[in-house]
Amino acid sequence: MKAWLLRSGLLDIRAIPPRVYPLAALPEAMEAASTAGNLECIVMQP
């Protein structure tokens, strides 16, 4: 994916909602990340 598409606003990333995990759920987040597809975003929150 080209970063310029994001910067220019031509690519709407709202279609890819993040799945947010707290730091305490690191194992679950790692499992989710290992099976995440191209249109999934796994995020750790401290």
N, C-alpha and C positions, 0 to 999 in steps of 0.2 A: 504494500500500500504506500502510496506516495504521500509524504508529510504535507506537501503543498496543497493537496486536496483538503486536508483538515484546516490548514491555516487560512485558506481562501474561502472557507465556508461551503465548498462544493460537495463535501461529504458530511452527511448528517449522522453523527454517531449516537444520537439518541435512540436509534433502533437497536443498539447493543447495550441493554441495561446492565450495570455491574452487579455482581453477586458479592456482597460485602460480608466478610467474616472478621470477627474480633481476633486479636492475637492469641487469645486463649484457645481458639478453635483451629489452631494451625494444622493439625493432622487432617481435619475435615476439609480445610481449604486446599491442602495439598492434593487430596484425593479428587476434589472437584476440578482442580486445575489439570490433573493428569488425564481427565476424561472430557475436558471442555472442548467444544468445537470452535470453528472459526468465528462464529458470531456470539461468543460468550467471553465475558471479561470477569476474572476472579480477582478480587481486591482484598488486601489485608488492611485492617484498621487498627492502629495502636490504641 
